């Protein structure tokens, strides 16, 4: 090959090498760009994953805190309720000896006594119906009380009722029908101490719950 031919061959080789080099550069650039995009996408995915994990962790911590707060509130309310019940029971125990006297004082009030008579007649009517009654009342009784009793009987349609003065119930009435008794004397009303205290405790608790400032 002469010198001219060598130069031509070299020129062609240079062109080929330049073309190959350009393609290699382009390929490398494309690979780098793809790698960059993939890396950026991976970073975004990792960031999003981390954000979701953080959100879940925060939500779980908040839910745990709320559950704990609710649990503590319930425990505190239970403790407050227990303390109120204990205090109320102590008050009931302390005042139990005076309860019979309080009932007697209520019977001693004319308005309360006549309301008591009406309430007992109403209860006896529901329980005994119109069968013959025997009503034992205090031996010394004002005429107004006798009239109130007869009026209550008339309102309830009880016509077969025998009134018997009796020294036993100084407070309250005893209504007897075929051997059954409805006794409102203090001894009868307070005979079942646990039941009476449970009833009073429920009333005290209900009143406390309705009081202003109770949560």
MIDOSE-1310 file (N, C-alpha, C; in nm, 2 decimals, decimal comma, always signed):
residues 215
xxxx	+0,09/-0,12/+0,00/+0,00/+0,00/+0,00/+0,09/+0,12/+0,00; +0,06/+0,22/-0,09/+0,14/+0,34/-0,09/+0,10/+0,44/+0,02; +0,17/+0,54/+0,03/+0,15/+0,64/+0,13/+0,01/+0,70/+0,13; -0,04/+0,72/+0,01/-0,17/+0,78/-0,01/-0,28/+0,69/+0,05
xxxx	-0,26/+0,56/+0,02/-0,35/+0,46/+0,06/-0,35/+0,45/+0,22; -0,23/+0,46/+0,27/-0,22/+0,45/+0,42/-0,29/+0,57/+0,49; -0,27/+0,69/+0,43/-0,34/+0,80/+0,49/-0,49/+0,79/+0,48; -0,54/+0,74/+0,37/-0,69/+0,72/+0,35/-0,74/+0,62/+0,45
xxxx	-0,66/+0,51/+0,47/-0,71/+0,41/+0,57/-0,71/+0,46/+0,71; -0,60/+0,54/+0,74/-0,60/+0,60/+0,87/-0,71/+0,70/+0,90; -0,75/+0,77/+0,79/-0,86/+0,87/+0,81/-0,99/+0,79/+0,83; -1,01/+0,68/+0,76/-1,13/+0,60/+0,78/-1,13/+0,54/+0,92
xxxx	-1,02/+0,50/+0,96/-1,01/+0,44/+1,10/-1,04/+0,54/+1,20; -0,99/+0,67/+1,18/-1,02/+0,77/+1,28/-1,17/+0,81/+1,28; -1,23/+0,81/+1,16/-1,37/+0,84/+1,16/-1,45/+0,73/+1,23; -1,41/+0,60/+1,21/-1,48/+0,49/+1,27/-1,46/+0,50/+1,43
xxxx	-1,34/+0,53/+1,47/-1,31/+0,54/+1,61/-1,39/+0,65/+1,67; -1,40/+0,76/+1,60/-1,47/+0,88/+1,65/-1,62/+0,85/+1,67; -1,67/+0,77/+1,57/-1,81/+0,73/+1,57/-1,84/+0,64/+1,69; -1,75/+0,54/+1,70/-1,76/+0,45/+1,82/-1,75/+0,52/+1,95
xxxx	-1,65/+0,62/+1,95/-1,64/+0,69/+2,08/-1,76/+0,77/+2,11; -1,82/+0,83/+2,01/-1,94/+0,91/+2,03/-2,06/+0,83/+2,08; -2,07/+0,71/+2,02/-2,18/+0,62/+2,06/-2,15/+0,57/+2,20; -2,03/+0,55/+2,23/-1,99/+0,51/+2,37/-2,03/+0,62/+2,47
xxxx	-1,99/+0,74/+2,43/-2,02/+0,86/+2,52/-2,17/+0,87/+2,54; -2,25/+0,86/+2,42/-2,39/+0,87/+2,43/-2,45/+0,76/+2,52; -2,40/+0,64/+2,50/-2,45/+0,53/+2,58/-2,42/+0,55/+2,73; -2,30/+0,59/+2,75/-2,26/+0,62/+2,89/-2,35/+0,73/+2,95
xxxx	-2,38/+0,83/+2,87/-2,46/+0,94/+2,92/-2,60/+0,89/+2,95; -2,65/+0,81/+2,86/-2,79/+0,75/+2,88/-2,79/+0,66/+3,00; -2,69/+0,58/+3,02/-2,68/+0,49/+3,14/-2,68/+0,58/+3,26; -2,60/+0,68/+3,26/-2,59/+0,77/+3,38/-2,72/+0,84/+3,41
xxxx	-2,78/+0,88/+3,30/-2,91/+0,95/+3,32/-3,02/+0,86/+3,37; -3,02/+0,73/+3,32/-3,11/+0,63/+3,37/-3,08/+0,60/+3,52; -2,95/+0,59/+3,55/-2,91/+0,56/+3,69/-2,95/+0,68/+3,78; -2,94/+0,80/+3,73/-2,98/+0,92/+3,80/-3,13/+0,91/+3,83
xxxx	-3,20/+0,89/+3,72/-3,35/+0,88/+3,74/-3,39/+0,77/+3,84; -3,33/+0,66/+3,82/-3,36/+0,54/+3,91/-3,32/+0,58/+4,05; -3,21/+0,64/+4,07/-3,16/+0,68/+4,20/-3,26/+0,78/+4,27; -3,30/+0,88/+4,18/-3,39/+0,98/+4,23/-3,53/+0,91/+4,27
xxxx	-3,57/+0,82/+4,18/-3,70/+0,76/+4,21/-3,69/+0,67/+4,34; -3,57/+0,61/+4,35/-3,55/+0,52/+4,48/-3,55/+0,61/+4,60; -3,49/+0,73/+4,59/-3,48/+0,82/+4,70/-3,63/+0,87/+4,74; -3,70/+0,90/+4,63/-3,84/+0,94/+4,65/-3,92/+0,83/+4,72
xxxx	-3,91/+0,71/+4,67/-3,98/+0,60/+4,73/-3,94/+0,58/+4,87; -3,81/+0,59/+4,90/-3,76/+0,57/+5,03/-3,81/+0,68/+5,12; -3,81/+0,81/+5,07/-3,87/+0,92/+5,15/-4,02/+0,90/+5,18; -4,09/+0,86/+5,08/-4,24/+0,83/+5,09/-4,26/+0,72/+5,19
xxxx	-4,18/+0,61/+5,18/-4,19/+0,50/+5,28/-4,16/+0,55/+5,42; -4,06/+0,63/+5,43/-4,02/+0,68/+5,56/-4,13/+0,77/+5,62; -4,19/+0,85/+5,53/-4,30/+0,94/+5,57/-4,42/+0,86/+5,62; -4,46/+0,76/+5,54/-4,57/+0,67/+5,58/-4,54/+0,60/+5,72
xxxx	-4,42/+0,55/+5,73/-4,39/+0,49/+5,86/-4,39/+0,59/+5,97; -4,35/+0,71/+5,95/-4,35/+0,81/+6,06/-4,50/+0,84/+6,09; -4,58/+0,86/+5,98/-4,72/+0,88/+6,01/-4,79/+0,77/+6,09; -4,76/+0,65/+6,05/-4,81/+0,53/+6,13/-4,77/+0,54/+6,27
xxxx	-4,64/+0,56/+6,29/-4,58/+0,57/+6,42/-4,65/+0,68/+6,51; -4,67/+0,79/+6,45/-4,73/+0,90/+6,52/-4,87/+0,87/+6,55; -4,95/+0,81/+6,45/-5,09/+0,77/+6,48/-5,10/+0,67/+6,59; -5,00/+0,57/+6,59/-5,00/+0,47/+6,69/-4,97/+0,53/+6,83
xxxx	-4,88/+0,62/+6,83/-4,85/+0,68/+6,96/-4,97/+0,77/+7,01; -5,03/+0,84/+6,91/-5,15/+0,92/+6,95/-5,26/+0,83/+7,00; -5,29/+0,72/+6,93/-5,39/+0,62/+6,97/-5,36/+0,56/+7,11; -5,23/+0,53/+7,13/-5,19/+0,47/+7,26/-5,21/+0,57/+7,37
xxxx	-5,17/+0,70/+7,34/-5,19/+0,80/+7,44/-5,34/+0,82/+7,47; -5,42/+0,82/+7,37/-5,57/+0,84/+7,39/-5,63/+0,72/+7,47; -5,58/+0,60/+7,44/-5,63/+0,48/+7,51/-5,58/+0,49/+7,66; -5,46/+0,53/+7,68/-5,41/+0,54/+7,82/-5,48/+0,65/+7,89
xxxx	-5,51/+0,77/+7,82/-5,58/+0,88/+7,89/-5,72/+0,83/+7,93; -5,79/+0,76/+7,83/-5,92/+0,71/+7,87/-5,92/+0,61/+7,98; -5,82/+0,52/+7,98/-5,80/+0,43/+8,09/-5,78/+0,50/+8,22; -5,69/+0,60/+8,22/-5,67/+0,67/+8,35/-5,79/+0,75/+8,39
xxxx	-5,86/+0,80/+8,30/-5,99/+0,88/+8,33/-6,09/+0,78/+8,40; -6,10/+0,66/+8,33/-6,19/+0,56/+8,39/-6,15/+0,52/+8,53; -6,02/+0,49/+8,55/-5,97/+0,45/+8,68/-5,99/+0,56/+8,78; -5,97/+0,69/+8,74/-5,99/+0,80/+8,84/-6,14/+0,81/+8,87
xxxx	-6,23/+0,79/+8,77/-6,37/+0,80/+8,80/-6,41/+0,69/+8,89; -6,36/+0,57/+8,86/-6,39/+0,45/+8,95/-6,35/+0,48/+9,09; -6,23/+0,54/+9,11/-6,18/+0,57/+9,24/-6,26/+0,68/+9,31; -6,30/+0,78/+9,23/-6,39/+0,88/+9,29/-6,52/+0,82/+9,33
xxxx	-6,58/+0,74/+9,24/-6,70/+0,67/+9,27/-6,69/+0,58/+9,40; -6,58/+0,51/+9,41/-6,56/+0,43/+9,53/-6,55/+0,51/+9,65; -6,48/+0,63/+9,64/-6,46/+0,71/+9,76/-6,60/+0,77/+9,80; -6,68/+0,81/+9,70/-6,81/+0,87/+9,73/-6,90/+0,76/+9,79
xxxx	-6,89/+0,64/+9,74/-6,97/+0,53/+9,80/-6,93/+0,50/+9,95; -6,80/+0,50/+9,97/-6,75/+0,48/+10,10/-6,79/+0,59/+10,20; -6,78/+0,71/+10,15/-6,82/+0,82/+10,23/-6,97/+0,82/+10,26; -7,05/+0,79/+10,16/-7,19/+0,78/+10,18/-7,23/+0,67/+10,28
xxxx	-7,16/+0,55/+10,26/-7,19/+0,44/+10,36/-7,15/+0,48/+10,50; -7,04/+0,56/+10,51/-7,00/+0,60/+10,65/-7,11/+0,70/+10,71; -7,16/+0,78/+10,62/-7,26/+0,88/+10,66/-7,39/+0,80/+10,70; -7,43/+0,70/+10,62/-7,54/+0,62/+10,66/-7,52/+0,54/+10,79
xxxx	-7,41/+0,49/+10,81/-7,38/+0,42/+10,94/-7,39/+0,52/+11,06; -7,33/+0,64/+11,03/-7,33/+0,73/+11,14/-7,47/+0,78/+11,17; -7,56/+0,79/+11,07/-7,69/+0,85/+11,09/-7,80/+0,75/+11,12; -7,76/+0,62/+11,10/-7,86/+0,51/+11,12/-7,94/+0,52/+11,25
xxxx	-7,87/+0,54/+11,36/-7,95/+0,55/+11,49/-8,05/+0,66/+11,49; -8,03/+0,77/+11,42/-8,12/+0,88/+11,42/-8,23/+0,87/+11,31; -8,22/+0,76/+11,23/-8,32/+0,75/+11,12/-8,46/+0,73/+11,16; -8,48/+0,65/+11,27/-8,61/+0,62/+11,32/-8,67/+0,75/+11,37
xxxx	-8,59/+0,83/+11,44/-8,64/+0,96/+11,49/-8,68/+1,05/+11,38; -8,60/+1,05/+11,27/-8,63/+1,14/+11,15/-8,76/+1,09/+11,09; -8,79/+0,96/+11,08/-8,92/+0,91/+11,03/-9,03/+0,96/+11,12; -9,01/+0,95/+11,25/-9,11/+0,99/+11,35/-9,14/+1,14/+11,33
xxxx	-9,04/+1,22/+11,31/-9,06/+1,37/+11,29/-9,14/+1,40/+11,16; -9,11/+1,32/+11,06/-9,19/+1,34/+10,94/-9,33/+1,30/+10,96; -9,36/+1,19/+11,03/-9,50/+1,16/+11,07/-9,56/+1,27/+11,15; -9,48/+1,33/+11,23/-9,54/+1,44/+11,32/-9,58/+1,56/+11,24
xxxx	-9,54/+1,58/+11,12/-9,58/+1,69/+11,04/-9,71/+1,66/+10,97; -9,81/+1,74/+10,99/-9,94/+1,71/+10,94/-9,95/+1,69/+10,78; -9,88/+1,78/+10,71/-9,88/+1,77/+10,56/-9,81/+1,64/+10,52; -9,70/+1,61/+10,58/-9,63/+1,49/+10,54/-9,70/+1,36/+10,59
xxxx	-9,77/+1,37/+10,70/-9,84/+1,25/+10,76/-9,96/+1,22/+10,66; -10,03/+1,32/+10,62/-10,15/+1,29/+10,54/-10,10/+1,24/+10,40; -9,99/+1,29/+10,35/-9,94/+1,24/+10,22/-9,89/+1,10/+10,24; -9,84/+1,07/+10,35/-9,79/+0,93/+10,39/-9,91/+0,84/+10,39
xxxx	-10,02/+0,88/+10,45/-10,15/+0,80/+10,46/-10,20/+0,77/+10,32; -10,20/+0,87/+10,23/-10,25/+0,86/+10,09/-10,16/+0,76/+10,02; -10,03/+0,77/+10,03/-9,94/+0,69/+9,96/-9,95/+0,54/+10,00; -9,97/+0,52/+10,13/-9,99/+0,38/+10,18/-10,12/+0,32/+10,14
xxxx	-10,22/+0,40/+10,13/-10,35/+0,35/+10,08/-10,34/+0,31/+9,93; -10,27/+0,40/+9,86/-10,25/+0,37/+9,71/-10,18/+0,24/+9,69; -10,07/+0,22/+9,77/-9,99/+0,10/+9,76/-10,07/-0,02/+9,80; -10,15/-0,01/+9,91/-10,23/-0,12/+9,96/-10,34/-0,16/+9,86
xxxx	-10,39/-0,06/+9,79/-10,49/-0,09/+9,69/-10,43/-0,17/+9,57; -10,31/-0,13/+9,53/-10,25/-0,21/+9,42/-10,22/-0,35/+9,47; -10,18/-0,36/+9,59/-10,14/-0,49/+9,64/-10,26/-0,58/+9,68; -10,36/-0,52/+9,75/-10,47/-0,61/+9,80/-10,60/-0,60/+9,73
xxxx	-10,62/-0,49/+9,65/-10,74/-0,48/+9,58/-10,85/-0,43/+9,68; -10,97/-0,47/+9,65/-11,09/-0,43/+9,72/-11,14/-0,53/+9,83; -11,05/-0,62/+9,87/-11,09/-0,72/+9,97/-11,10/-0,64/+10,11; -11,17/-0,70/+10,20/-11,19/-0,63/+10,33/-11,05/-0,60/+10,40
xxxx	-11,04/-0,48/+10,45/-10,91/-0,44/+10,51/-10,94/-0,42/+10,66; -10,83/-0,44/+10,74/-10,83/-0,39/+10,88/-10,71/-0,29/+10,88; -10,74/-0,17/+10,92/-10,64/-0,07/+10,93/-10,61/-0,03/+11,08; -10,49/-0,06/+11,12/-10,45/-0,02/+11,26/-10,38/+0,11/+11,26
xxxx	-10,43/+0,20/+11,34/-10,37/+0,34/+11,34/-10,34/+0,37/+11,49; -10,26/+0,48/+11,51/-10,23/+0,52/+11,65/-10,36/+0,54/+11,73; -10,35/+0,51/+11,86/-10,47/+0,52/+11,94/-10,52/+0,66/+11,95; -10,43/+0,76/+11,97/-10,47/+0,90/+11,97/-10,44/+0,96/+11,84
xxxx	-10,55/+0,98/+11,76/-10,54/+1,03/+11,63/-10,63/+1,15/+11,60; -10,58/+1,26/+11,55/-10,66/+1,38/+11,52/-10,77/+1,34/+11,42; -10,88/+1,41/+11,43/-10,99/+1,39/+11,34/-10,96/+1,42/+11,20; -10,87/+1,51/+11,18/-10,82/+1,54/+11,04/-10,76/+1,42/+10,97
xxxx	-10,68/+1,35/+11,05/-10,61/+1,23/+11,00/-10,71/+1,12/+10,96; -10,81/+1,10/+11,05/-10,91/+1,00/+11,02/-10,99/+1,04/+10,89; -11,02/+1,17/+10,88/-11,08/+1,22/+10,76/-11,00/+1,20/+10,64; -10,87/+1,23/+10,65/-10,77/+1,21/+10,53/-10,77/+1,06/+10,49
xxxx	-10,77/+0,97/+10,59/-10,76/+0,83/+10,56/-10,89/+0,78/+10,49; -11,01/+0,83/+10,54/-11,13/+0,79/+10,48/-11,14/+0,84/+10,34; -11,09/+0,97/+10,32/-11,10/+1,03/+10,19/-11,01/+0,95/+10,09; -10,89/+0,90/+10,14/-10,80/+0,82/+10,05/-10,87/+0,69/+10,02
xxxx	-10,93/+0,63/+10,11/-11,00/+0,50/+10,09/-11,11/+0,52/+9,98; -11,19/+0,63/+10,00/-11,30/+0,66/+9,91/-11,25/+0,68/+9,76; -11,14/+0,75/+9,75/-11,08/+0,78/+9,62/-11,04/+0,65/+9,55; -11,00/+0,55/+9,63/-10,95/+0,43/+9,57/-11,06/+0,32/+9,57
xxxx	-11,18/+0,36/+9,61/-11,30/+0,27/+9,60/-11,29/+0,16/+9,70; -11,22/+0,18/+9,81/-11,22/+0,08/+9,92/-11,33/+0,11/+10,02; -11,43/+0,02/+10,02/-11,55/+0,04/+10,10/-11,55/-0,05/+10,22; -11,48/-0,16/+10,21/-11,48/-0,26/+10,33/-11,35/-0,24/+10,40
xxxx	-11,34/-0,14/+10,49/-11,22/-0,11/+10,57/-11,27/-0,09/+10,71; -11,21/-0,16/+10,80/-11,23/-0,14/+10,94/-11,11/-0,07/+11,01; -11,14/+0,05/+11,07/-11,04/+0,12/+11,13/-11,03/+0,08/+11,28; -10,91/+0,05/+11,32/-10,89/+0,00/+11,46/-10,78/+0,08/+11,53
xxxx	-10,82/+0,16/+11,63/-10,71/+0,23/+11,71/-10,63/+0,13/+11,78; -10,50/+0,15/+11,77/-10,40/+0,06/+11,83/-10,28/+0,13/+11,88; -10,24/+0,09/+12,00/-10,13/+0,16/+12,07/-10,00/+0,12/+12,01; -9,99/+0,01/+11,93/-9,87/-0,04/+11,88/-9,80/+0,05/+11,78
xxxx	-9,88/+0,09/+11,67/-9,81/+0,18/+11,58/-9,83/+0,32/+11,62; -9,74/+0,38/+11,70/-9,74/+0,52/+11,74/-9,71/+0,60/+11,62; -9,64/+0,55/+11,52/-9,60/+0,61/+11,40/-9,63/+0,52/+11,28; -9,71/+0,57/+11,18/-9,74/+0,48/+11,07/-9,87/+0,41/+11,08
xxxx	-9,90/+0,33/+10,98/-10,02/+0,25/+10,97/-9,99/+0,10/+10,95; -10,08/+0,02/+10,99/-10,07/-0,13/+10,96/-10,19/-0,17/+10,89; -10,19/-0,21/+10,77/-10,30/-0,25/+10,69/-10,29/-0,40/+10,68; -10,40/-0,47/+10,72/-10,40/-0,62/+10,72/-10,52/-0,67/+10,63
xxxx	-10,48/-0,76/+10,54/-10,58/-0,82/+10,45/-10,56/-0,97/+10,44; -10,65/-1,05/+10,49/-10,64/-1,20/+10,48/-10,50/-1,25/+10,53; -10,45/-1,19/+10,64/-10,33/-1,23/+10,70/-10,20/-1,16/+10,64; -10,22/-1,10/+10,53/-10,10/-1,02/+10,47/-10,10/-0,88/+10,54
xxxx	-9,98/-0,82/+10,55/-9,97/-0,69/+10,62/-9,89/-0,60/+10,54; -9,93/-0,47/+10,55/-9,85/-0,36/+10,49/-9,82/-0,27/+10,60; -9,70/-0,27/+10,66/-9,67/-0,21/+10,78/-9,57/-0,09/+10,75; -9,61/+0,03/+10,79/-9,53/+0,15/+10,76/-9,47/+0,21/+10,89
xxxx	-9,47/+0,13/+11,00/-9,41/+0,18/+11,12/-9,26/+0,18/+11,10; -9,19/+0,26/+11,18/-9,04/+0,27/+11,16/-8,97/+0,14/+11,18; -9,02/+0,06/+11,27/-8,95/-0,07/+11,29/-8,96/-0,16/+11,17; -9,08/-0,15/+11,10/-9,10/-0,23/+10,98/-9,02/-0,17/+10,86
xxxx	-9,02/-0,04/+10,85/-8,95/+0,03/+10,74/-8,80/+0,00/+10,75; -8,75/-0,01/+10,87/-8,60/-0,02/+10,88/-8,56/-0,16/+10,92; -8,65/-0,26/+10,90/-8,62/-0,40/+10,94/-8,51/-0,45/+10,86; -8,50/-0,43/+10,73/-8,40/-0,48/+10,64/-8,29/-0,37/+10,62
xxxx	-8,20/-0,37/+10,71/-8,10/-0,26/+10,71/-8,02/-0,25/+10,58; -7,97/-0,36/+10,53/-7,89/-0,36/+10,40/-7,97/-0,31/+10,29; -8,10/-0,35/+10,28/-8,18/-0,30/+10,17/-8,21/-0,15/+10,18; -8,24/-0,11/+10,30/-8,27/+0,03/+10,32/-8,14/+0,12/+10,29
xxxx	-8,03/+0,07/+10,34/-7,90/+0,15/+10,31/-7,87/+0,15/+10,16; -7,90/+0,04/+10,09/-7,87/+0,04/+9,95/-7,97/+0,14/+9,88; -8,09/+0,14/+9,92/-8,19/+0,24/+9,86/-8,14/+0,38/+9,89; -8,10/+0,41/+10,01/-8,06/+0,55/+10,04/-7,93/+0,58/+9,97
xxxx	-7,84/+0,48/+9,96/-7,71/+0,51/+9,89/-7,74/+0,54/+9,74; -7,83/+0,47/+9,68/-7,87/+0,50/+9,54/-7,92/+0,64/+9,53; -8,01/+0,68/+9,62/-8,06/+0,82/+9,62/-7,96/+0,92/+9,64; -7,86/+0,90/+9,73/-7,76/+0,99/+9,75/-7,67/+1,01/+9,63
xxxx	-7,63/+0,89/+9,57/-7,55/+0,89/+9,45/-7,62/+0,97/+9,34; -7,74/+0,94/+9,32/-7,82/+1,01/+9,21/-7,82/+1,16/+9,23; -7,84/+1,20/+9,36/-7,85/+1,34/+9,39/-7,71/+1,41/+9,37; -7,60/+1,33/+9,40/-7,47/+1,39/+9,38/-7,43/+1,40/+9,24
xxxx	-7,48/+1,31/+9,15/-7,45/+1,32/+9,01/-7,52/+1,43/+8,94; -7,64/+1,47/+9,00/-7,71/+1,59/+8,94/-7,67/+1,72/+9,00; -7,58/+1,72/+9,10/-7,54/+1,84/+9,16/-7,46/+1,92/+9,06; -7,47/+2,06/+9,07/-7,38/+2,14/+8,98/-7,23/+2,12/+9,00
xxx	-7,16/+2,12/+8,89/-7,02/+2,09/+8,90/-6,97/+1,95/+8,90; -7,07/+1,86/+8,90/-7,04/+1,71/+8,89/-7,01/+1,68/+8,75; -6,90/+1,61/+8,72/-6,85/+1,57/+8,59/-6,87/+1,42/+8,57
